[in-house]
Amino acid sequence: MRRILLTYILLFIVGQLATQAQVTPNNPYGDRKDQYGNIVDQYGNQVDPAMRPQNPDSSNVEVQSLPPTLYMWHLSENLGNINRIPADTTYKFFQNTNLVEGIKGHYNYLGNLGSPRLSRIFFDRRDSEPTIFMEPFSSFFVRPDEFNFTNSNVPYTNLTYYKAGSKINGEERFKSYFSVNVNKQLAFGFNIDYLYGRGYYNSQNTSFFNAALFGSYIGDRYEASLLYSNNNMKMNENGGISDDRYITDPQAMASGGKTYESQNIPTVLSQSANNNKDFYVFLAQRYKLGFQREIEKAKNDSTPAKKEFVPVTSFIHTMKLERTRHRFTSLDKVDNYYQNTYIKPGTSAINDSTTAFSIKNTLGIALLEGFNKYAKAGLTAYASYKLSNYYLMDKDSTSVDQYTENEVFVGAELSKRQGNVLHYQATGEVGLLGKAIGQFRANGNMDLNFRLWKDTVSFIARASVTNTLPSFYMRHYHSKHFYWDNDNMDKEFRTRLEGEINIDRWQTKLRAGVENIKNYTYFNQQALPQQHGGNIQVLSAILEQNFHLGIFHLDNEVSWQKSSNMGVLPLPEFSLYHNLYLQTKLAKVLTVQLGADVRYFTKYYAPAYLPAIQQFYLQPESDQVEIGGYPIVNVYANLHLKRTRIFAMMYHVNQGSGKSNYFLAPHYPINPRLFKIGISWNFYD
């Protein structure tokens, strides 16, 4: 931890020195206020009164610092399109932002901070980029299209710290984010994320570290964004507890005692660990051609006409270079835990490893939307080439098997992003060479926004059709206990339709969809990749409905989903989230939330977890257990004062009441009752 803090201090000093070159015009706020009367900027960020002069019209007032204005964006990974996002200043749900199970409890996971997870909501599951070994760590690992770029007129810093439990079995996480502009166009910064979870059960501690550097240039003609991210994730594996009755019937296991300390519960493994390392460089750039358009005529010789640059065409280039390494080591001697041994069966030690390296370049040309009244949409054509190398162990465990794959795709995008009523985007690509032959992807989305009486209503539609090969590691993997080469796997054919309606005034959001999958690829009961040759359908509907009366608020989410083949694709039928709290202001500056939330899902045979491949798979026939049917209740207090957010929470406050079946993965209980705190500061100087 000390090393991380020293690194941050050094980078912070460098960033502060760079601010001396920052020059931006004064941009006073005017009279923009939130619902509580606080002065906010154009993005809704509450403004510190010290950041603005008491009387902007007085010539005797010296402005000591600029009022902060900033905006953030994500980049689409394929074409580098900029998608504006709100600045991270919200305090609602702040107490849940570090929970591995997700803000509303949608994920199964192993109980400890940073451990692998799998979404129970099927429509929220993502593809396995960059590898199947990195995807389970979506609570920590940030893909290029999820990273927050920032442009601000003053240096922006965010420091966030989470802590729970003691030095023996608790957890900590420190996050820092810094961004500074050299001028209106050029910005750079860094991000640091350090996580350490000691774990309430034996041999499950996690230690993760991410350092990222980023820069951006947003000019009239040229735009570029560059991101470098380096991740190192270490976790010990305990294989779950040896007997679920230590949780479900602790008195019987403790010889009549009322409790059984979590650290004294025996686990299957004690000398096993996984280590994942990933670094990537992502670059998105475009050059625009266009013309100057007059927006205000000249008044006289001393006041020339005002003009703006109108882009017509842009040339696009994106590049992603990535290297991922996975290693599993073990000295555990466990009978019947692994069903097969492929490499050196006479030895007990395990030292499995694999490395993946890829580089992808995309070139495109776009005819831009809005350069004249007839250009109602933008049209982009592009081509991409990806080279991937994979290195696997051979059966002698000393040599290396190398696989090389090439993929060439061509595609097009039609989009309308301007305006307030209708937006749409449709993208399609087809494979031409290498492993891409026969593959294609087509997806589209549309949103329609209109007034209905006094309400603002949004209707969103999404659709996709894909025909793609299963990921490389579903087709090839070599290790001591698991060895497969599935060259004959068929392509997965998926079609999805989804609709969503939002009514702001009613605080209502309804989303429903259906997906059909042919050749669904999964890990079977032997933890080996397998394809289901027929069709599987998944139906889903999610209703979010919030209520409030005065200071009292009740937020609700009800999810329903149905799998046509629960033996291959098991899903809980219902998942619920409810949050009851009161919200008020003290002294007009301190926002207070006091409440409790509960998450619950119906029982089902959830996928089990296997450390040797770090994947979730169908439960073996000899070890079938249901999880679910158990509410998890947290009680919390949220405070928001100007630039500071603070929470205190008692996690799993209902431990010991009702049936103690608190598993979110088979044989992996979640943490017992635990006090958590967190604080986040925003600095605009």
Secondary structure, DSSP 8 states (H G I E B T S, - for coil): -HHHHHHHHHHHHHHHHHGGG--------TT-B-TTS-BB-TT--B--GGGS-S-TT-TT----S----EEEEEE-TTT--EEEE--S---TTGGGTT-TTTTTT-EEE-SSTT--EEESSGGG-----S-TTTGGGTTT---GGG--EEEESS-EEEEEEEEES-TTT-EEEEEEEEEEESSSSEEEEEEEEEEEE--SSTT--EEEEEEEEEEEEE-SSEEEEEEEEEEEEEEEE--SBS-THHHHSHHHHTTT-S---GGGS-BS-SSEEEEEEEEEEEEEEEEEEEEEEEEE---BTTB--EEEEEEEEEEEEEEEEEEEEEEEEE----TTTSS---S-TT---EEEEEEEEEEEEEEEEEE-TTSSTT--SEEEEEEEEEEEEEEEE-TTSSSEEEEEEEEEEEEEEEEE--SSSEEEEEEEEEEEEETTTT-EEEEEEEEEEEEETTEEEEEEEEEEEEEE---HHHHEEE-SS-EEE-TT---EEEEEEEEEEEETTTTEEEEEEEEEEEEEEEE-TTS-EEEEEEEEEEEEEEEEEEEEETTEEEEEEEEEEEES-TTTS---SEEEEEEEEEEEEETTTEEEEEEEEEEEE--B---EEETTTTEEE---TTS---B----EEEEEEEEEETTEEEEEEEETTTTTSS----EEETTEE---SEEEEEEEEEE--
